[in-house]
Each structure stands twice: as C-alpha cells, then as structure tokens.
Amino acid sequence: MAKKLWGTRFGKKTSSLTDKFTSSIAFDKRLALYDVLGSIAHAKMLGKQGIVPKPDAALMVKGLNVIMRDLKSGKFKFDLSAEDIHSNIQEALFKKIGQAAFKLHTARSRNDQIALDVKMYIKDEIDNLAGFIAELQKAILKLAQKNSKVIIPGYTHLQVAQCVLLAHHLLAYIEGLERDKQRLQDAKNRLDTLPLGACAFSGTGLAIDRNFVAKKLGFKNVTANSIDSVSDRDFIIEALADLAILSVHLSRMAEDLILWSTKEFSFIDIDFSFCTGSSIMPHKKNPDILELIRGSVGKIQGDLSSVLILMKGLPSSYNRDLQLDKPPLFDAVDTVKDILEIFIALFENVAVKKEEIAGRLSDESLFSVDIVEYLIKKGVSYREAHDIVGKMVRDCLDKGKKISGLSSFELKKYSAKLEPDVKKILNAWVSVNLKQSFGGTSPKLVVGQMHKWQQRLK
C-alpha cells in the first residue's frame, strides 16, 4: 500500500472504513499521465531554481519518464489501495529512484496538483471533442449534399408548416454544433492558466518559477490568486455546462431521426446496424440506439447539476468535497464522446426515402404563407392577407378541397387581388425558391451555405 503523504503527524492508523471512503484512486487514475507530466515539469523547475540539487531533479525526471512509458504501454500497475493517484505515482517513483523521490513534492500540494491534472485533462478532451464534433458535421454535410434536391414538409408544433429543403434542415444541426465547438474552445481559453505553485492555498516561500512550468506544460498564463487556484471549479462547471448544451442538441437530433424513421413520417431509413428488434413482434425495427442517446443526455444534465450542488455551499479555499467533482466530469465526457461516435457512423448510413417524402408535398396547407406573401406583394395588408388565406383554408383545405381547384370566379370571392397565377406557387419548388432572405431555404442560398461549410470543415 502506498504510504500516505501526511501520515507522520497521526499517532494512529486511519480506519479501513476511512481509507475506503476517502480513496479516489479508482477514478482519478485516469489522470495519471497528466500527474506525471506535471511532475516532470515541476521537477525540472526545482532543479533549475536550485531548490533541489540538479542531480536529484534529473533523477526524478528520469524515473518519471519511465513511469510515463509504463503508463502509455499499459505496464503500469495501479495500486488501488493508494489514497489517490498522487500517492500512487509518488510511491512508484520511490521504488524506481529511492530517497530522491521524496523531494518531488517540494513547493507543491495535492491541492494545486489536482487542479493542474484536471485542467490538463479538460484541455485535451476539449480538443478530442472538437474533433468528434467536426467529424459529425462532415457526416451531416455529406448527407445534405447527397440529398440537396430533396424538399420535405417542415413542422412547427409537430404540425405541418412550410416546405424546406432537407439540406437546410440538416445545416441547422451543423450551425448548432459549431456553437458547441466554440463554447468548448471558449472554456478552454478561460481555463488555460497554470494553478501549480499555489501549493495548499497560500503560495510558497521557495523561489519557484511558475512561468517556466507553465511554458513546459503548454499553459498560456499562470493563475493570479493562490486561493482561487485551488478553491474554484468553475472551469469544470463551464465544461459540463457546455457538454450539457451540446447534449441537448444531440438529443433533439435523435428525436428528429426517431420521428422521421416512423411509418407516420417515413422520411428516412436508419441502417439495421443501429436498430434492434422486438422479442415478441417480428416485424419491429426499433431505433433503440437513438432512444438510448436521448435518455443518456439526462445523465449529462445530472452531472452538471451534481457539481453545481457540490460547489454551492463550500467555503473558500480547498475542501475535500472537491474530490467528488471528477466522476461527473469523466462520465459526461465519456458519454458525449460515445454519442458523437455513434452519430457519425449513423449519419453515414442514413437512407432518405425520396419518393415517400415527395408524396407529402401535395398538402396545399404548406403554401398558405406563400399565398399571404403573394397578396402582400399586391398591396394587401398583412392582417387582411392572413384573414383571406385563413378563410380559404377553412372553406377548402379543412373540407378536403384543393385551392388549386378553385376557378377564377371562386378565387375572386376571397379577394379581388387573387389571380389564376396564384396557383403557380402551390408547388414545393416554387415555394422554397421564394425564400430568398439570407438564411432562408432557397436552393441557391442553401448551396452557398453547403459550400461555405465544405470550406470551413476542411
């Protein structure tokens, strides 16, 4: 068992119940590589500053490099009886280099050490997540480009609304995912400050060089307040908040795909490799993977809530409660990465049911707004135009009659401004081509947006 870094002051061993309850090695072992990297930079700084003899510093660096190789190769044996990853690495270093290992903890505390490890972990994971998000955007863009001429009935309130290009709808996903990437990058920029050197919470009287360590570890700056350095976990909360927002986007995408794959919609066919069957109904092809994605998002929201509640009542400086901030963070990161990987593969295998979709475009209620705008262009006020088309919908569409079947005389009963040419706009392609405002679903604009994303995602 690794020796406790604080055990000398105690005249009695801690209870096995205490050891079990306070140990964090089971989950913080995933920070081992960051702990070693931080220790290497710290050891080099101690030697450079003459705080420890240069030969001892070099020996510590050599031993830590061996441990790092063992971690990367999977040879390192974690001691699950250790109090935490810091104790485990310290003990492993002692076994390799002897007494010089005990100089490694000079001018630092586990308080600033763990803050460093977590910040390094989040920085790397944000880069990984950004990569996954970009790959998902590319998969969605590819599907949009492949189906650039497909028009679907769009919905609001889950009621048929207006015609939109399928590609336009898919590009909406890409826009949201881009903001998710930007939020994560913003979070990374804010946490890119080195906490090491804050020690327990008040700094140190030893002549350390924090900027040297920051440069070695790739941090842009050093933290400016030693209490804040070890006390706050807003950088974890911000990362979790960003993941929670990202997960909401992913959940809503899953919901769209679930709806679109039903017989009632029949817009898409999800590949069998991402569906399951029923133990009693042989005909079923269930989108269980998407349903589990939708359900898993609740865990991520819970992870954010967990850390917010953990932090809300803590006094300033370090408190042991902070040990419990890592499991929610790890869970959220792992869950989001799993969902992103699944979505990338799923979008690459979605089949669009073009014929079934085309059959839905004969619903003339899809063009009611186009008729309103037709009247507005002829000088009719919006309110009057809305009332005119409302009466047409009530008299015709609500009774199963087609507006396109009205004679010129019947059209004039609703408005003298209605001419037979109004029937030309009762067409899906005409409808989408009318939407020329920037950001609209006009094919020309959507092609331009797809080209823009093609360039941005290269």
C-alpha angles and dihedrals in degrees: 000000000000113000115250112250091223103035101111095077092056119086092195135046118252117252117265085239090058091047092051095045097046099041115111100175092103091070108016092058086090086070092059096106092050090047090054094045090051091048092051091053090045093050092050090051092049090053094044091051093047091239088128125019112274093237090056091047091050090048091051091050091049092050093046091051089055090051090049091053090049091051093050093047094045093243095116112106113215116218103224089191090064117107093234143336092275092059091045094053092044091053092045090052091050090055090053103042107013126217095359087072090071090067093062095083092057112128096006141081133206084249095068091030095061092044087055094048093050094046091051090048093050092047091055094043092050088056090048092048092048088054092051092047091051091051090051090050089052092050091050092046091051090053090049093050092047090053100034093134097050117110120196132188106256122219139215119183084006087288123120108268121160141332118272134170113259086227090057090054091048092049088058088065091052092052092053092046090052091057088049089056091048092050091052091048090050089052090050091051091052095048093046093108125109114239096184110112094045086094113186092344110295105061124241140280091223119101098252125166107221094176090058091055092045091054092048092052097042099249117149095214144000124247114264100213124048095206093050090046094065100023108057130068097181088124089062091045091050092049090048091047090053091048090049091054091046090050091053089056090049092048092051090048088052090051092052091051092047091053094043091052094056121101088241090063102019094182098134143017116222114215116258089240089071098044137069135207138233125263090219107024110061094193097059124115105179127192090223094150091059091045090053090049089053090049095045090059087071088064091055092051087050092051090056092047090049094058094041090054091043091056103038098084102032120120117231122284126032122333126177090238085079089073086077096058093084105063092059091046093049092046094051094047093048094046095049092047091051091050093048092050091051093047092051092055093039095054090049089060103040115122118207115219098220098174094050091048092049089055090061094058096076090079101110093201084080088072101048093106090049089057090048090053091045088059093044089055087055092056101266115140117248093244093051092045091051091051092048094052091042089059091048091052091047094048098039119017095036088054097045096258125130122239086212088062094061118111123231089257092052092049091053090056087070098041138347086224094064111100129179089258088073087079090067091071092056087092130098096227093047089047096054092042089057091061095088099147112115110273092024130127098259108137091233092054093044092051088052091051092049090052090049091052091045088060096041094050097048 
